[in-house]
Amino acid sequence: MFILMNNRCRFGAILSRFLLPLLVLLLGRTPLQAQDRGLTWAAAISTDLAYSLPDAAALGAASAWNEFTDTLGSGSYLGTNTLSLSFNGGDRDSAQLVGLVKFILPYGEAAALLNNTPQALPFVLEVSKLYMTLSFTNADLSLGRMIVNYGKGRLFSPSDLFSAVNLQDQALGRTGTDVLRLQVPLSDLAGIEMVSSLALSPEKAVFGGRAFASLGGWDLSALIFHNGGGLALLQSGAAPSSLGGGSPASQASEPALLAGLDVKGDLVVGLYGEVLAAIPYKDYGLEPDRSGISVVLGADYSFASTLFCTVEYQGRLGEGPRIGQFQADTSLFTNLSYKIDDWTSVSSHLIYAVDTEAWQVMAAFNRSLMRRTSLMLYTAANCGDVRSLGPSAQNLPVMAALGLTLKAAF
């Protein structure tokens, strides 16, 4: 183990980059007839328009009409027009190509916020997914940019090493990462997989393995990964929020061994949890006295298949590396959604960092207008950055936004 933990990680890099493909070649491949399945395409277009106020609390403090209108007029418009193209081609028994590409035209302040640059960008080309999977007799080998989402947490998930949460997205979606992944099924309900980062230099690489199984209606998994110090870069890929919450600023960049467990089951109420320990190392030796431990507990429940509720808690122990995108010692998350009918629904979520008193809230009204066309009205507000351990948000302004999103799929 200590051999793997030298500053250059030469042996680990060799294992993660060359051993996985070699293992797959040794596993053999099922003879298949040559066939051309072509590509299946799908497209979607969305238009998002928002009006943002830098200090919404000043509206309530206005003592005269002119102060109220001046505060209301201090806001700004921002938004994006997005064309999404997704495609899938090939044969599940031989080779598959999967992709999701987004062409984004930002306007207003979003033109500068989208890539965290002071200069307006005419457009942004975002490749969310682009990978190939080769299927062999006993394994699947995938290479490229994909969403590798570990852990059981809806929002807080320290085991989710290879993706970042986009807090600007109402659905709290994840971003893609360039990786090499080998999946070996052991049965219909169990398997193992090994993953290695590709975009990082070898000495900062993140690589390791995970085993998973389903027993008695409970989903279980365990993982062991090596963080060469590049984990912070992998988890900083979320789009900057127009409400002020950017990517986490204090991610752990210290080399460490990561070990974790997670479980999810249903006892009338859906219950899940995960724990991840980060043990730093230096000069060929582990330093367990400087370990950091993250714990996530959550529950979800559905009332008559119309009202859905999720509650999560994240806590941290020790002074070691803080793994995960939410750095506070105590964080809370709740999500509520209500299905009014087959065409209409409402949803909301709240994120609260107890240590810094930072918070973020979002509520949305969703309506299907016609086939494959929908409208969403939303409002959002935040105070401070729920990701970071910065100064207390108690005296910071409340930023708010009111928005409209139109989507059409083809």
N, C-alpha and C positions, 0 to 999 in steps of 0.2 A: 504493500500500500504506500509506504513511504517513497518507494522508487518513483511512483507516479507523481509525487508532490514536490518535484524540484521546480526551480523558478522558470525553467524553459519548457517543462512538460513535454520533452521530446518523445518519450515513450508513449505518453497518453495521446499525443497528436497522431502518432503512427497508428495506434490502435483504432482511434476514432475515424481516421480518414481512409485507411487501406484495409483493415481487417474485416470491416462489415461487408464491403463488396465481395471480398474473398470468401467469406462464409457463405454468402448466397450462391456463389458459383459452385461451391462444394455441395450445396444442398440439392442441386439438380433442377431440371426444368421439365415440365410436362410437354411432350410433343404435341404440337397444334397444327391444324391446317392453316395455310396462309389465307387471310381474309382482311378486307378493308371495310371497317365500320364507318369511316369518316368522322366528322365533327358535328356535334349538336350544339347549336348556338341559342342564346337567350339574351335579350337586351332589356334594360330598364332606364328610364330617365326620371330625374327628380329635380324639382326647383324648391329651394329653401330661401325664405326671406325672413329676416329677423330685425327687430328694433331693440337696441341695447342701451341701457342707462348705466353710467359708471357709478352713480350714487342714488339708488332708488329710495333710500331712507329719507333723503332730503325732501321728497315729495310730501311726506307726512309732516315734516318740520316747517314747511312753508307757511308763513303767517299772512301772506297777501297773495292776490291772484297773479300779480306779475312775477312774484318769486316762484309760484307753482309753474307757470308757463315757461319761465326761463330754465327751470330745472328740467322740465319735460323736453324742452328743445335742446338740451345739452347732449342728448343721446346721438346715436349714429345708426345708419343702416348697414347691414352686412348680410352676406349669404353666398350661396353657391348654386350653380347649375351643374348637374352631374349625369354623365352618360356611363352606365355600367354595362360591360360586355362580359358574359360568362360563357365558357365553352367546356365541353367534355367529349373526348373521343377515344377510340381504341376499343380493346376487348378486355373484360375483367379477368380473363384467363391468360392473358399474355402481357399487354402493355396498355397503359392509359395515360392520357394527357389531360390535365385539369388546369383551368385558368380563370382568373377574374381580374379584369383591367378596368380602371375608372379614369375617365377623362373629365377633369373638373375645371370649370370656369368660375373663379371667385370674383366677387365684386364688393365694393365698399371696404370696410376695415378687414374683412375676411381675406382680401387679396394679400395683405401683409401678415395676418395672423396664421394663415394656413400652414406656412412653412417657417413660422417664427422668424421672419425677416422684416426689416423696416421698409423694404422696397416692395411695391405692388408687383405681383406675378401675373402675367397675361393668362396663363393656364398651368395646370398641374396634371401630370400623368402618374397615377398611382397603380402599381402592380400589387394587388392584394394576395393573389395566388398565381403561381405558375410552376407546376412541378410534373414530373413523370413518375409513374409507378410501374415497375417490372414485377410480374407475378411468376413465382417459381412453384415447384411442387409443394414445398413446406414453408415458404416465406414470401413476403412482399418487400421490395426495396424501393424507396421513394427518395427522389432527389430534386431539390428546388425550393421555392418559397411556398410555404403552407402554414395553416393555423394548427399548431400543436398545443392543444388545450388540456392540461393536466389538472388534477384536483377536483374537488366536488363543490367548492364555493361558487355561488352565483356572482359575487363581486370580489370578496376577499378570498384569495387563493394563493398562499405562498408557494404551493407546489406547482403553480402554473408558471413555469420558468421561461417558456419560449414565446410568450405573447404579452401584449400590453392592452389594457382596457381603455377604450375611447370614451371618456366621460361626457363628451359632447354629443354622443349618440344616445338617443332615448332607449335603444335596446341594449346599451352597454356592450357593444360588440368588441371582438378581439382583432388584433392586427396579425399579419403574417410574418414569418421569419424564415431565412434561408438555412435549411438544415438537410442532413442526411439521416434517413430513418429506416431501420430494419424491423419488421414486424413478423413474429413467429407465433402462429396460433398453436396452442397445445390441445385445445378442445373447442367446442362451440362456446364455452363459457370461461375460458382462461387463455392466457398467452403472455408473452414477454415481448418487449421492444427495446431497441437501443437507438439513441439519438445523439447526434453531434452537430454543433453549430458549424456553419461554413464561412460566414462573413467575418468572423473574428480571427485574429492572428493566432497561431498555434499555442503560444504561451498564455493567452487569455481565453482559450477555448472553454466552452461548456459542453460536457459530454457525460453520458452515463446510461443507465438502464432502469427499466420499470417492469414489474410483474403485476398482473391483475387477474382477478377471478370473481365469479359470482357463486355464492354459497348460501343456500337457504333463503334466497330473496334479498341477500345483502351483497352489494358490490364492494370489493376490497381491492386495494392496490398498495404496493410498496415501491419506493424508488431510492436509488443511490446515484448521485451526480457529483461531478467535479466542476467547481467554478474556478477557472483560472484568473478571474478578476473582470471578465467581460460581461457578466450577467447584467450589470447596470445598462450597458449599451443595448442589449436585447430587449429590455423592458422599458426603454425610453422611446418607443416607436409610436406611441399614441398621438393622435392629432392634437395640437394645442387647443384648449377650450376657449371659445369666445367669451366665456364668463370669467376668465382669469385663472383657471386651473390648468397649469401646464404639465409637462412630464415631471416625474419625481426628481427632486434635486439632490437627494442625499442617498442614492442607492449605494449598497455595499459594493466596493470594488476590490476588497481584500480576498486573496485566494482562500478557498474553503472547501471542505467536504460537506455535501448536503445529503441528508438522509431523512426520509419522510414516510408517513402512513396516511391513508385516508379511507373512509368508510361511508356508505350511504345505504339506507334501508327504509322500510315503511312500517310503522307501528301506528296505524290510523293516521297519524301525522308523519310526513316524511322527515326523517332525521338524517343529518350528515355532519361529518367533522373531518378535520385533517390537522396533522402536526408535522412541522418541518424543523429540523435542527441543523444549524450551520456551525461547523467546527472549523475555525481558522487553523492554518498551518504555516510554519516558518522553518526554514533550514531543515527540511526533511522530517519534521515532527509536527504532530497535531497538538493543539493547545486547547483541550476541552474546558479548561477553567475560563476561557474567554468565549464560550459558546453562546449563541443566540437561538432562542426557540420561539416559533410562532405557532399559535393555536387558533383554529377557526371552528366555531360551532354554529350550526344553522338548522332551521326548520322551515318546511313549507306545507301548505294545506290548501285544498280546494273545497269551496262550499257549493255544492250542487252544480259543479262544473261551470259556474258563472263568476264567482268571486275567488281570486287567487291571491295568496299572501305568502311572502317570504321574509324571514327575519334572520339576520346574521350578526355574529360577534367575532371580532378578532382581538386577541391579546398577545402581548410579547413579554418574554421573560429573558433575563440576562442582559449583558451589555455587549454581546457579540454582534456579528454582522446582521443587519436588518434585511432579510430577504423578502421580496414582494414589493409591490408598488405603493402600498399605504404604510407610511413609516411610524405613525403614532402607536404608543403602547396600548391604547384602547380605542377601537373604532367600531361603529355601529352602522348597520344598513338595513333598510326595510323597503319592500316593494309591494305595491297593491295594484291589482288590475281587476276591472269588472266588465264582463261581457253583457251589454244591454240587449243586443239581438245579434243576428248573424251578420249585420252590416255595421254595427256601432259598438265601440268600447271606449273605456277611459282607463288611464293608468297613471301611476305616480311612483316616485322613489325618493328616499331621503338618505343621505350619507352624512355621518357626523363623526368627527375626530375629537374625542373627549379631551385629549391632552391640550390641543391648541384652540379648541372651541370653534374650529373651522367647520363649515357645513355647506351642503349643496342640496337643493331640492328641485325636482322637475315634475310637471304634471302635463298630461296630453289628452286630447280628445281625438279619437280616430274614427273615420267614417269612410266606408267603401261607397264610391259614387256610382260605379258601373263595373263591368267586368275588367279586372286587372288594373283598376284606377282607384286611387285612394287619396284622402285629404287628412292632414293632421294639423290641429291647432295646439300649440304648446306654450307654456310659460315656464321660465326657469330663473333661479336666483342662487347666488352663492356669496359666502363671506369667507375670505381666506382660501388657502389651498388644502383640500382634504387629503392630499397625498403626502405633504411634506411635514417636517418638524420645525417649520419656521416660527416667527414670532406669533404670539397669540392673536387670533382674529377678532378679539373682543372689540377693539377700537377701529377696525378696518371698515370701509364703506361696503354696503350691500350692493352688489352688481346684479342687475336683473335684465331679462330679455323676454320679448313676446314675439312668437314666430308662427309662420305658416309653411307647411311642406306639402307639395303636390307630387304624387308618384304615379307612373304608368309603366306597366310591364308589357313586353311584346314577345 
